[in-house]
Amino acid sequence: DNLTHESEFMDDMFLNTLTPKFYVALTGTSSLISGLILIFEWWYFRKYGTSFIEQVSVSHLRPLLGGVDSSSPSNSNTSNGEADSNRQSVSECKVWRNPLNLFRGAEYNRYTWVTGREPLTYYDMNLSAQDHQTFFTCDSDHLRPADAIMQKAWRERNPQARISAAHEALELEDCATAYILLAEEEATTIMEAERLFKQALKAGEGCYRRSQQLQHHGTQYEAQHRRDTNVLVYIKRRLAMCSRKLGRTREAVKMMRDLMKEFPLLSMFNIHENLLESLLELQNYADVQAVLAKYDDISLPKSATICYTAALLKARAVSDKFSPEAASRRGLSTAEMNAVEAIHRAVEFNPHVPKYLLEMKSLILPPEHILKRGDSEAIAYAFFHLQHWKRVEGALNLLHCTWEGTFRMIPYPLERGHLFYPYPICTETADRELLPMFHEVSVYPKKELPFFILFTAGLCSFTAMLALLTYQFPELMGVFAKAVRPLLSSPPVVSCCIPDAFGYCSTLPVRPLYGVHWTCPD
Protein backbone atom coordinates (compact mmCIF):
# COMPACT_ATOMS: atom_id res chain seq x y z
CA ASP A 1 0.00 0.00 0.00
CA ASN A 2 2.82 2.39 0.82
CA LEU A 3 4.37 1.71 -2.61
CA THR A 4 1.08 2.39 -4.32
CA HIS A 5 0.49 5.69 -2.53
CA GLU A 6 4.05 6.79 -3.19
CA SER A 7 3.68 6.00 -6.93
CA GLU A 8 0.43 7.89 -7.18
CA PHE A 9 1.92 10.85 -5.30
CA MET A 10 4.89 11.02 -7.71
CA ASP A 11 2.55 10.85 -10.74
CA ASP A 12 0.32 13.60 -9.41
CA MET A 13 3.34 15.74 -8.62
CA PHE A 14 4.69 15.24 -12.18
CA LEU A 15 1.36 16.11 -13.80
CA ASN A 16 0.93 19.20 -11.62
CA THR A 17 4.30 20.54 -12.75
CA LEU A 18 3.30 20.31 -16.45
CA THR A 19 2.13 23.57 -17.97
CA PRO A 20 -0.67 23.95 -20.55
CA LYS A 21 1.99 24.71 -23.15
CA PHE A 22 3.30 21.18 -22.73
CA TYR A 23 -0.10 19.70 -23.59
CA VAL A 24 -0.40 21.98 -26.63
CA ALA A 25 3.09 21.01 -27.80
CA LEU A 26 2.45 17.30 -27.18
CA THR A 27 -0.85 17.13 -29.05
CA GLY A 28 0.41 19.43 -31.81
CA THR A 29 3.51 17.28 -32.36
CA SER A 30 1.41 14.12 -32.44
CA SER A 31 -0.95 15.71 -34.96
CA LEU A 32 1.99 16.83 -37.12
CA ILE A 33 3.61 13.39 -37.11
CA SER A 34 0.36 11.57 -37.93
CA GLY A 35 -0.34 14.14 -40.66
CA LEU A 36 3.06 13.54 -42.25
CA ILE A 37 2.46 9.79 -42.13
CA LEU A 38 -0.94 10.32 -43.75
CA ILE A 39 0.53 12.44 -46.54
CA PHE A 40 3.25 9.87 -47.25
CA GLU A 41 0.75 6.99 -47.18
CA TRP A 42 -1.56 8.82 -49.58
CA TRP A 43 1.29 9.65 -51.97
CA TYR A 44 2.50 6.04 -51.94
CA PHE A 45 -1.03 4.76 -52.51
CA ARG A 46 -1.61 7.11 -55.44
CA LYS A 47 1.66 6.03 -57.07
CA TYR A 48 1.75 2.28 -56.34
CA GLY A 49 -1.84 1.46 -55.45
CA THR A 50 -1.09 0.01 -52.01
CA SER A 51 -0.31 1.13 -48.48
CA PHE A 52 3.38 1.47 -47.59
CA ILE A 53 2.84 0.19 -44.04
CA GLU A 54 0.78 -2.71 -45.34
CA GLN A 55 3.39 -3.49 -48.00
CA VAL A 56 6.19 -3.54 -45.41
CA SER A 57 4.08 -5.70 -43.11
CA VAL A 58 3.31 -8.23 -45.85
CA SER A 59 6.80 -8.27 -47.37
CA HIS A 60 9.00 -8.24 -44.25
CA LEU A 61 7.10 -8.74 -41.02
CA ARG A 62 4.66 -11.44 -42.14
CA PRO A 63 7.37 -13.94 -43.29
CA LEU A 64 9.15 -13.48 -39.95
CA LEU A 65 5.92 -14.36 -38.17
CA GLY A 66 5.42 -17.46 -40.32
CA GLY A 67 2.77 -16.06 -42.65
CA VAL A 68 2.45 -16.66 -46.38
CA ASP A 69 1.59 -14.14 -49.04
CA SER A 70 -1.03 -16.00 -51.00
CA SER A 71 -1.02 -13.62 -53.92
CA SER A 72 2.63 -13.34 -54.85
CA PRO A 73 2.97 -10.76 -57.58
CA SER A 74 5.46 -11.42 -60.31
CA ASN A 75 7.34 -9.11 -62.59
CA SER A 76 6.00 -9.18 -66.11
CA ASN A 77 8.41 -10.06 -68.89
CA THR A 78 5.96 -9.10 -71.62
CA SER A 79 7.52 -6.86 -74.18
CA ASN A 80 6.41 -3.29 -74.59
CA GLY A 81 5.57 -4.07 -78.19
CA GLU A 82 2.59 -6.19 -77.24
CA ALA A 83 1.34 -3.57 -74.79
CA ASP A 84 1.72 -0.79 -77.34
CA SER A 85 0.05 -2.78 -80.10
CA ASN A 86 -2.88 -3.52 -77.82
CA ARG A 87 -3.32 0.16 -77.06
CA GLN A 88 -4.92 0.80 -80.40
CA SER A 89 -8.00 2.82 -81.08
CA VAL A 90 -10.87 0.40 -80.47
CA SER A 91 -14.52 0.92 -79.83
CA GLU A 92 -14.77 1.11 -76.05
CA CYS A 93 -18.05 -0.69 -75.70
CA LYS A 94 -18.44 -2.76 -78.85
CA VAL A 95 -20.90 -5.59 -78.22
CA TRP A 96 -20.08 -9.00 -79.67
CA ARG A 97 -22.27 -11.95 -80.50
CA ASN A 98 -21.73 -14.65 -77.86
CA PRO A 99 -19.98 -17.52 -79.72
CA LEU A 100 -21.56 -20.07 -77.35
CA ASN A 101 -25.03 -18.55 -77.08
CA LEU A 102 -27.80 -20.94 -76.08
CA PHE A 103 -30.96 -21.88 -77.95
CA ARG A 104 -33.98 -19.76 -77.09
CA GLY A 105 -36.59 -22.48 -77.35
CA ALA A 106 -34.65 -25.41 -75.93
CA GLU A 107 -32.69 -23.60 -73.20
CA TYR A 108 -33.67 -19.99 -72.47
CA ASN A 109 -37.42 -20.67 -72.59
CA ARG A 110 -36.99 -23.80 -70.50
CA TYR A 111 -35.33 -21.69 -67.83
CA THR A 112 -38.28 -19.30 -67.92
CA TRP A 113 -40.77 -22.17 -67.54
CA VAL A 114 -38.95 -23.50 -64.46
CA THR A 115 -38.07 -20.25 -62.67
CA GLY A 116 -40.51 -17.71 -64.03
CA ARG A 117 -37.60 -15.35 -64.77
CA GLU A 118 -36.63 -13.90 -68.12
CA PRO A 119 -32.93 -14.65 -68.73
CA LEU A 120 -32.67 -12.27 -71.71
CA THR A 121 -33.14 -8.52 -71.65
CA TYR A 122 -35.01 -6.58 -74.31
CA TYR A 123 -31.77 -4.84 -75.26
CA ASP A 124 -30.03 -8.20 -75.81
CA MET A 125 -32.89 -9.60 -77.91
CA ASN A 126 -33.05 -6.39 -79.92
CA LEU A 127 -29.36 -6.78 -80.76
CA SER A 128 -30.07 -10.35 -81.92
CA ALA A 129 -32.89 -9.10 -84.13
CA GLN A 130 -30.47 -6.65 -85.72
CA ASP A 131 -27.96 -9.45 -86.28
CA HIS A 132 -30.61 -11.61 -87.94
CA GLN A 133 -31.61 -8.79 -90.28
CA THR A 134 -27.97 -8.15 -91.15
CA PHE A 135 -26.94 -11.76 -91.82
CA PHE A 136 -30.16 -13.38 -93.05
CA THR A 137 -31.67 -10.72 -95.30
CA CYS A 138 -30.62 -8.79 -98.40
CA ASP A 139 -32.07 -6.37 -100.95
CA SER A 140 -33.01 -9.17 -103.35
CA ASP A 141 -35.37 -10.93 -100.94
CA HIS A 142 -38.36 -9.70 -102.92
CA LEU A 143 -37.33 -12.06 -105.73
CA ARG A 144 -38.18 -15.06 -103.53
CA PRO A 145 -41.57 -14.93 -101.76
CA ALA A 146 -40.45 -17.02 -98.78
CA ASP A 147 -37.46 -14.74 -98.17
CA ALA A 148 -39.75 -11.71 -98.36
CA ILE A 149 -41.90 -13.17 -95.61
CA MET A 150 -38.85 -13.97 -93.48
CA GLN A 151 -37.54 -10.43 -93.94
CA LYS A 152 -40.65 -9.24 -92.11
CA ALA A 153 -40.47 -12.11 -89.61
CA TRP A 154 -37.02 -11.08 -88.32
CA ARG A 155 -38.44 -7.63 -87.49
CA GLU A 156 -41.35 -8.97 -85.47
CA ARG A 157 -41.10 -8.43 -81.72
CA ASN A 158 -43.68 -11.07 -80.80
CA PRO A 159 -42.11 -14.58 -80.78
CA GLN A 160 -45.38 -16.24 -81.84
CA ALA A 161 -45.67 -13.87 -84.80
CA ARG A 162 -42.16 -14.81 -85.91
CA ILE A 163 -42.89 -18.53 -85.61
CA SER A 164 -46.16 -18.18 -87.55
CA ALA A 165 -44.36 -16.27 -90.31
CA ALA A 166 -41.72 -19.01 -90.53
CA HIS A 167 -44.40 -21.68 -90.98
CA GLU A 168 -46.03 -19.51 -93.63
CA ALA A 169 -42.73 -19.24 -95.52
CA LEU A 170 -42.24 -23.03 -95.41
CA GLU A 171 -45.66 -23.52 -97.02
CA LEU A 172 -44.32 -21.74 -100.08
CA GLU A 173 -40.92 -23.45 -100.35
CA ASP A 174 -38.05 -24.94 -98.36
CA CYS A 175 -36.63 -21.81 -96.78
CA ALA A 176 -33.37 -22.16 -94.85
CA THR A 177 -33.91 -19.08 -92.68
CA ALA A 178 -37.42 -20.27 -91.76
CA TYR A 179 -35.98 -23.54 -90.50
CA ILE A 180 -33.35 -21.55 -88.55
CA LEU A 181 -36.01 -19.50 -86.79
CA LEU A 182 -38.03 -22.59 -85.85
CA ALA A 183 -34.91 -24.42 -84.64
CA GLU A 184 -33.91 -21.47 -82.49
CA GLU A 185 -37.26 -20.48 -81.01
CA GLU A 186 -39.89 -23.20 -81.46
CA ALA A 187 -37.88 -26.38 -80.82
CA THR A 188 -38.08 -27.35 -77.15
CA THR A 189 -35.19 -29.86 -77.18
CA ILE A 190 -31.71 -29.92 -78.70
CA MET A 191 -32.58 -33.02 -80.70
CA GLU A 192 -35.56 -31.29 -82.27
CA ALA A 193 -33.42 -28.23 -83.02
CA GLU A 194 -30.81 -30.46 -84.67
CA ARG A 195 -33.45 -32.05 -86.88
CA LEU A 196 -34.64 -28.64 -88.06
CA PHE A 197 -31.09 -27.44 -88.68
CA LYS A 198 -30.42 -30.47 -90.86
CA GLN A 199 -33.43 -29.52 -92.96
CA ALA A 200 -32.12 -25.96 -93.05
CA LEU A 201 -28.71 -27.25 -94.19
CA LYS A 202 -30.25 -29.07 -97.12
CA ALA A 203 -32.13 -25.97 -98.25
CA GLY A 204 -29.22 -23.65 -97.53
CA GLU A 205 -26.69 -25.64 -99.55
CA GLY A 206 -28.97 -25.50 -102.60
CA CYS A 207 -29.34 -21.73 -102.34
CA TYR A 208 -25.61 -21.32 -101.77
CA ARG A 209 -24.68 -23.29 -104.90
CA ARG A 210 -27.11 -21.35 -107.07
CA SER A 211 -25.99 -17.94 -105.79
CA GLN A 212 -22.34 -18.93 -106.10
CA GLN A 213 -22.75 -19.37 -109.84
CA LEU A 214 -24.45 -15.99 -110.24
CA GLN A 215 -22.41 -13.87 -107.80
CA HIS A 216 -20.38 -12.18 -110.56
CA HIS A 217 -23.44 -11.04 -112.53
CA GLY A 218 -23.97 -7.89 -110.49
CA THR A 219 -24.00 -6.33 -107.06
CA GLN A 220 -27.49 -7.68 -106.39
CA TYR A 221 -26.38 -11.28 -106.91
CA GLU A 222 -23.20 -10.65 -104.95
CA ALA A 223 -25.23 -9.47 -101.94
CA GLN A 224 -27.46 -12.53 -102.28
CA HIS A 225 -24.45 -14.84 -102.29
CA ARG A 226 -23.04 -13.10 -99.22
CA ARG A 227 -26.34 -13.64 -97.44
CA ASP A 228 -26.47 -17.31 -98.48
CA THR A 229 -22.89 -17.77 -97.24
CA ASN A 230 -23.79 -16.32 -93.84
CA VAL A 231 -26.82 -18.59 -93.62
CA LEU A 232 -24.80 -21.69 -94.48
CA VAL A 233 -22.04 -20.89 -91.97
CA TYR A 234 -24.60 -20.21 -89.25
CA ILE A 235 -26.40 -23.53 -89.88
CA LYS A 236 -23.20 -25.59 -89.85
CA ARG A 237 -22.00 -23.91 -86.71
CA ARG A 238 -25.25 -24.51 -84.85
CA LEU A 239 -25.26 -28.14 -86.00
CA ALA A 240 -21.78 -28.51 -84.54
CA MET A 241 -23.01 -26.97 -81.29
CA CYS A 242 -25.94 -29.40 -81.25
CA SER A 243 -23.51 -32.30 -81.57
CA ARG A 244 -21.44 -30.88 -78.73
CA LYS A 245 -24.49 -30.54 -76.47
CA LEU A 246 -25.65 -34.06 -77.30
CA GLY A 247 -22.29 -35.55 -76.30
CA ARG A 248 -20.87 -36.16 -79.79
CA THR A 249 -17.87 -33.97 -79.12
CA ARG A 250 -15.47 -35.53 -81.65
CA GLU A 251 -18.05 -35.09 -84.37
CA ALA A 252 -18.50 -31.46 -83.30
CA VAL A 253 -14.74 -30.85 -83.47
CA LYS A 254 -14.58 -32.26 -87.00
CA MET A 255 -17.49 -30.10 -88.14
CA MET A 256 -15.87 -26.98 -86.69
CA ARG A 257 -12.50 -27.72 -88.28
CA ASP A 258 -14.13 -28.32 -91.66
CA LEU A 259 -16.09 -25.09 -91.34
CA MET A 260 -12.98 -23.08 -90.52
CA LYS A 261 -11.16 -24.58 -93.51
CA GLU A 262 -14.08 -23.97 -95.88
CA PHE A 263 -14.61 -20.35 -94.79
CA PRO A 264 -11.27 -19.12 -93.39
CA LEU A 265 -12.11 -15.43 -93.84
CA LEU A 266 -15.21 -15.44 -91.64
CA SER A 267 -13.26 -14.88 -88.43
CA MET A 268 -15.91 -12.48 -87.11
CA PHE A 269 -17.97 -15.51 -86.06
CA ASN A 270 -15.19 -16.59 -83.61
CA ILE A 271 -15.69 -20.27 -84.40
CA HIS A 272 -12.29 -20.98 -82.86
CA GLU A 273 -13.79 -20.32 -79.41
CA ASN A 274 -16.30 -23.12 -79.96
CA LEU A 275 -13.43 -25.32 -81.08
CA LEU A 276 -11.36 -24.53 -77.99
CA GLU A 277 -14.21 -25.45 -75.66
CA SER A 278 -14.80 -28.77 -77.46
CA LEU A 279 -11.10 -29.66 -77.44
CA LEU A 280 -10.92 -28.93 -73.72
CA GLU A 281 -13.84 -31.29 -73.20
CA LEU A 282 -11.84 -33.99 -75.00
CA GLN A 283 -8.80 -33.04 -72.87
CA ASN A 284 -6.84 -32.71 -76.10
CA TYR A 285 -4.50 -30.07 -74.70
CA ALA A 286 -1.95 -30.32 -77.52
CA ASP A 287 -4.57 -29.29 -80.09
CA VAL A 288 -5.78 -26.56 -77.73
CA GLN A 289 -2.25 -25.16 -77.64
CA ALA A 290 -2.07 -25.31 -81.45
CA VAL A 291 -5.29 -23.31 -81.79
CA LEU A 292 -4.07 -20.77 -79.24
CA ALA A 293 -0.80 -20.36 -81.09
CA LYS A 294 -2.79 -19.28 -84.14
CA TYR A 295 -5.34 -16.99 -82.51
CA ASP A 296 -3.52 -15.63 -79.44
CA ASP A 297 -1.63 -13.20 -81.61
CA ILE A 298 -0.69 -9.58 -80.98
CA SER A 299 -2.63 -8.29 -83.99
CA LEU A 300 -5.83 -10.20 -83.19
CA PRO A 301 -8.44 -9.08 -80.64
CA LYS A 302 -8.29 -10.91 -77.35
CA SER A 303 -11.10 -12.53 -75.42
CA ALA A 304 -11.59 -14.15 -72.04
CA THR A 305 -11.59 -17.56 -73.75
CA ILE A 306 -8.19 -16.91 -75.32
CA CYS A 307 -6.54 -15.41 -72.22
CA TYR A 308 -7.94 -17.81 -69.62
CA THR A 309 -7.41 -20.91 -71.75
CA ALA A 310 -3.77 -19.91 -72.15
CA ALA A 311 -3.57 -19.45 -68.37
CA LEU A 312 -5.19 -22.85 -67.80
CA LEU A 313 -2.62 -24.60 -69.98
CA LYS A 314 0.25 -22.89 -68.16
CA ALA A 315 -1.30 -23.68 -64.78
CA ARG A 316 -1.84 -27.32 -65.77
CA ALA A 317 1.94 -27.84 -65.92
CA VAL A 318 2.48 -26.90 -62.26
CA SER A 319 -0.87 -26.80 -60.45
CA ASP A 320 -0.93 -30.43 -59.24
CA LYS A 321 2.20 -29.87 -57.13
CA PHE A 322 1.83 -26.16 -56.35
CA SER A 323 1.91 -25.16 -52.69
CA PRO A 324 1.84 -21.50 -51.61
CA GLU A 325 3.79 -22.31 -48.45
CA ALA A 326 6.56 -24.05 -50.40
CA ALA A 327 6.60 -21.32 -53.04
CA SER A 328 7.05 -18.63 -50.37
CA ARG A 329 10.04 -20.49 -48.91
CA ARG A 330 11.93 -21.40 -52.08
CA GLY A 331 10.48 -18.88 -54.53
CA LEU A 332 8.66 -19.56 -57.78
CA SER A 333 10.17 -21.83 -60.40
CA THR A 334 10.27 -20.80 -64.06
CA ALA A 335 7.17 -22.84 -64.91
CA GLU A 336 5.30 -21.46 -61.90
CA MET A 337 6.33 -17.94 -62.82
CA ASN A 338 4.99 -18.44 -66.35
CA ALA A 339 1.70 -19.77 -64.96
CA VAL A 340 1.33 -16.85 -62.55
CA GLU A 341 2.12 -14.34 -65.30
CA ALA A 342 -0.47 -15.97 -67.56
CA ILE A 343 -3.07 -15.70 -64.78
CA HIS A 344 -2.17 -12.05 -64.18
CA ARG A 345 -2.55 -11.38 -67.91
CA ALA A 346 -5.96 -13.07 -68.02
CA VAL A 347 -7.20 -11.29 -64.90
CA GLU A 348 -6.13 -7.90 -66.20
CA PHE A 349 -8.02 -8.54 -69.44
CA ASN A 350 -11.21 -9.54 -67.61
CA PRO A 351 -11.09 -9.13 -63.81
CA HIS A 352 -14.63 -10.51 -63.30
CA VAL A 353 -13.92 -14.13 -64.31
CA PRO A 354 -12.11 -15.42 -61.16
CA LYS A 355 -15.08 -14.86 -58.85
CA TYR A 356 -17.21 -17.09 -61.06
CA LEU A 357 -14.52 -19.75 -61.51
CA LEU A 358 -13.87 -19.80 -57.74
CA GLU A 359 -17.65 -19.89 -57.16
CA MET A 360 -17.52 -16.74 -55.06
CA LYS A 361 -20.42 -15.49 -57.17
CA SER A 362 -23.30 -17.50 -58.59
CA LEU A 363 -23.64 -18.03 -62.33
CA ILE A 364 -26.64 -17.27 -64.52
CA LEU A 365 -27.44 -18.20 -68.10
CA PRO A 366 -25.12 -16.26 -70.42
CA PRO A 367 -26.67 -13.57 -72.64
CA GLU A 368 -26.78 -13.75 -76.43
CA HIS A 369 -24.34 -10.83 -76.64
CA ILE A 370 -21.30 -10.08 -74.54
CA LEU A 371 -19.11 -7.12 -73.82
CA LYS A 372 -15.45 -8.03 -73.92
CA ARG A 373 -13.71 -7.47 -70.58
CA GLY A 374 -17.11 -7.10 -68.95
CA ASP A 375 -19.24 -9.11 -66.55
CA SER A 376 -21.30 -10.50 -69.44
CA GLU A 377 -18.19 -12.04 -71.03
CA ALA A 378 -17.10 -13.41 -67.65
CA ILE A 379 -20.46 -15.17 -67.20
CA ALA A 380 -20.35 -16.59 -70.73
CA TYR A 381 -16.82 -17.92 -70.23
CA ALA A 382 -17.28 -19.39 -66.76
CA PHE A 383 -20.64 -20.98 -67.70
CA PHE A 384 -18.92 -23.26 -70.21
CA HIS A 385 -15.34 -23.46 -68.92
CA LEU A 386 -15.72 -23.92 -65.16
CA GLN A 387 -15.81 -27.68 -65.62
CA HIS A 388 -12.52 -27.58 -67.54
CA TRP A 389 -10.80 -25.73 -64.70
CA LYS A 390 -12.17 -28.20 -62.17
CA ARG A 391 -10.87 -31.09 -64.25
CA VAL A 392 -7.26 -29.83 -63.99
CA GLU A 393 -6.05 -30.74 -60.51
CA GLY A 394 -4.94 -27.72 -58.49
CA ALA A 395 -5.73 -25.16 -61.22
CA LEU A 396 -8.41 -23.38 -59.19
CA ASN A 397 -6.14 -23.42 -56.13
CA LEU A 398 -3.38 -21.70 -58.12
CA LEU A 399 -5.89 -19.18 -59.44
CA HIS A 400 -7.15 -18.54 -55.91
CA CYS A 401 -3.63 -17.90 -54.61
CA THR A 402 -2.52 -15.54 -57.36
CA TRP A 403 -5.35 -13.69 -59.09
CA GLU A 404 -5.63 -10.80 -56.62
CA GLY A 405 -1.95 -10.04 -57.06
CA THR A 406 -2.82 -8.64 -60.48
CA PHE A 407 -4.21 -5.44 -59.02
CA ARG A 408 -0.92 -4.64 -57.27
CA MET A 409 0.89 -4.90 -60.62
CA ILE A 410 -1.37 -2.61 -62.65
CA PRO A 411 -0.21 1.02 -62.53
CA TYR A 412 -2.45 3.32 -60.60
CA PRO A 413 -4.92 4.74 -61.51
CA LEU A 414 -6.27 1.44 -62.81
CA GLU A 415 -7.55 2.92 -66.05
CA ARG A 416 -3.98 3.20 -67.33
CA GLY A 417 -3.67 -0.53 -67.93
CA HIS A 418 -0.55 -2.65 -67.95
CA LEU A 419 -0.57 -5.35 -70.64
CA PHE A 420 -3.72 -4.21 -72.44
CA TYR A 421 -5.35 -0.97 -73.48
CA PRO A 422 -7.07 0.90 -70.64
CA TYR A 423 -10.18 -0.67 -69.18
CA PRO A 424 -13.33 0.89 -70.74
CA ILE A 425 -15.21 3.18 -68.37
CA CYS A 426 -18.61 2.43 -69.89
CA THR A 427 -18.40 -1.35 -69.32
CA GLU A 428 -20.62 -1.37 -66.23
CA THR A 429 -23.39 0.57 -67.98
CA ALA A 430 -23.40 -1.73 -71.00
CA ASP A 431 -23.40 -4.85 -68.82
CA ARG A 432 -26.46 -3.61 -66.96
CA GLU A 433 -28.27 -3.44 -70.30
CA LEU A 434 -27.17 -6.94 -71.35
CA LEU A 435 -27.75 -8.80 -68.07
CA PRO A 436 -31.14 -9.44 -66.41
CA MET A 437 -32.36 -7.36 -63.49
CA PHE A 438 -32.11 -10.19 -60.93
CA HIS A 439 -28.35 -10.46 -61.50
CA GLU A 440 -26.02 -8.23 -59.51
CA VAL A 441 -23.62 -6.85 -62.08
CA SER A 442 -19.98 -7.30 -61.19
CA VAL A 443 -18.13 -3.98 -61.20
CA TYR A 444 -14.48 -3.60 -62.08
CA PRO A 445 -12.56 -4.09 -58.82
CA LYS A 446 -11.52 -0.70 -57.60
CA LYS A 447 -8.66 -0.21 -55.18
CA GLU A 448 -10.25 0.79 -51.90
CA LEU A 449 -8.39 2.91 -49.37
CA PRO A 450 -6.20 0.63 -47.23
CA PHE A 451 -6.81 0.35 -43.50
CA PHE A 452 -3.64 2.21 -42.56
CA ILE A 453 -4.60 5.28 -44.58
CA LEU A 454 -7.97 5.38 -42.85
CA PHE A 455 -6.28 4.74 -39.49
CA THR A 456 -3.70 7.52 -39.90
CA ALA A 457 -6.41 9.88 -41.16
CA GLY A 458 -8.46 9.19 -38.03
CA LEU A 459 -5.42 9.50 -35.80
CA CYS A 460 -4.40 12.78 -37.42
CA SER A 461 -7.91 14.20 -37.05
CA PHE A 462 -8.17 13.06 -33.44
CA THR A 463 -4.82 14.49 -32.39
CA ALA A 464 -5.49 17.73 -34.28
CA MET A 465 -8.77 18.09 -32.44
CA LEU A 466 -7.00 17.46 -29.12
CA ALA A 467 -4.38 20.07 -30.00
CA LEU A 468 -7.06 22.63 -30.84
CA LEU A 469 -9.02 21.95 -27.65
CA THR A 470 -5.84 22.07 -25.56
CA TYR A 471 -4.89 25.39 -27.11
CA GLN A 472 -8.33 26.89 -26.51
CA PHE A 473 -9.01 25.33 -23.09
CA PRO A 474 -5.61 24.44 -21.54
CA GLU A 475 -6.78 24.22 -17.92
CA LEU A 476 -9.84 22.13 -18.76
CA MET A 477 -7.77 19.71 -20.85
CA GLY A 478 -5.23 19.46 -18.02
CA VAL A 479 -8.01 18.41 -15.65
CA PHE A 480 -9.24 15.94 -18.27
CA ALA A 481 -5.74 14.44 -18.64
CA LYS A 482 -5.46 13.99 -14.85
CA ALA A 483 -8.87 12.31 -14.77
CA VAL A 484 -8.05 9.92 -17.61
CA ARG A 485 -4.60 9.01 -16.29
CA PRO A 486 -5.79 6.73 -13.44
CA LEU A 487 -8.10 4.87 -15.82
CA LEU A 488 -5.22 4.14 -18.18
CA SER A 489 -2.66 3.30 -15.51
CA SER A 490 -4.82 1.23 -13.15
CA PRO A 491 -4.61 -2.57 -13.53
CA PRO A 492 -7.61 -4.51 -14.80
CA VAL A 493 -10.26 -5.90 -12.47
CA VAL A 494 -10.13 -9.67 -12.02
CA SER A 495 -12.73 -11.92 -10.46
CA CYS A 496 -12.04 -14.41 -7.75
CA CYS A 497 -14.29 -17.31 -6.80
CA ILE A 498 -14.67 -17.61 -2.98
CA PRO A 499 -16.85 -20.49 -1.75
CA ASP A 500 -19.36 -19.56 0.97
CA ALA A 501 -20.55 -21.63 3.91
CA PHE A 502 -22.87 -23.66 1.71
CA GLY A 503 -20.21 -24.44 -0.91
CA TYR A 504 -21.50 -22.01 -3.56
CA CYS A 505 -19.11 -19.78 -5.42
CA SER A 506 -19.20 -16.06 -4.67
CA THR A 507 -17.50 -13.80 -7.25
CA LEU A 508 -15.38 -11.07 -5.69
CA PRO A 509 -13.98 -8.28 -7.91
CA VAL A 510 -10.36 -7.56 -7.01
CA ARG A 511 -7.94 -5.04 -8.57
CA PRO A 512 -4.40 -6.46 -8.07
CA LEU A 513 -1.34 -4.24 -8.02
CA TYR A 514 1.04 -4.23 -10.99
CA GLY A 515 4.30 -6.00 -10.21
CA VAL A 516 2.79 -7.90 -7.26
CA HIS A 517 2.09 -11.59 -7.62
CA TRP A 518 -1.48 -12.15 -6.47
CA THR A 519 -3.61 -15.27 -6.23
CA CYS A 520 -7.14 -15.97 -5.14
CA PRO A 521 -7.45 -16.86 -1.44
CA ASP A 522 -8.30 -20.45 -0.67
Salt bridges, closest charged atoms under 4 A:
ASP11 OD2 - ARG485 NH1 3.12
ASP12 OD1 - ARG485 NH2 3.39
ASP69 OD2 - ARG408 NH2 3.60
GLU82 OE2 - ARG345 NE 3.74
GLU107 OE2 - LYS245 NZ 3.14
ASP124 OD1 - HIS369 ND1 2.91
ASP131 OD2 - ARG97 NH1 3.67
ASP131 OD2 - HIS369 NE2 2.52
ASP141 OD1 - ARG227 NH1 2.60
ASP147 OD2 - ARG144 NE 2.53
ASP147 OD2 - ARG227 NH2 3.44
GLU184 OE2 - ARG238 NE 2.80
GLU185 OE2 - ARG104 NH1 3.78
GLU185 OE1 - ARG162 NH2 2.90
GLU186 OE2 - HIS167 NE2 3.16
GLU194 OE2 - ARG248 NH2 2.24
GLU222 OE2 - ARG226 NH2 3.81
ASP228 OD1 - ARG144 NH2 3.62
ASP228 OD1 - ARG227 NE 3.03
GLU251 OE1 - ARG248 NE 2.83
ASP258 OD2 - LYS254 NZ 2.96
GLU262 OE1 - LYS236 NZ 2.91
GLU277 OE2 - ARG244 NH2 2.88
GLU277 OE2 - HIS388 NE2 2.99
GLU281 OE1 - ARG244 NH2 3.41
GLU281 OE1 - ARG391 NH2 3.44
ASP287 OD2 - ARG257 NH2 3.48
ASP296 OD1 - ARG345 NH2 2.87
GLU336 OE2 - ARG330 NH2 3.12
GLU359 OE2 - LYS390 NZ 3.28
GLU368 OE2 - ARG104 NE 2.86
ASP375 OD2 - HIS439 NE2 2.94
GLU428 OE2 - ARG432 NH2 2.62
